[in-house]
């Protein structure tokens, strides 16, 4: 489930990059690119949490 969520966030980041490419104004382009970065960061957070949860714990 977390993997699907991370993939969705990456898709949203790509949509933002596409909107940035279509933007006529630099301020709009910059805003779209910031949103893309935010989506990618969020996707990375989900990936990191998933990896941490799947990591085996060491027993003493």
Secondary structure, DSSP 8 states (H G I E B T S, - for coil): -HHHHHHHHHHHHHHHHHHHHH-SSHHHHHHHHHHHHHHHHHHHHHHHHHHHHHS-----
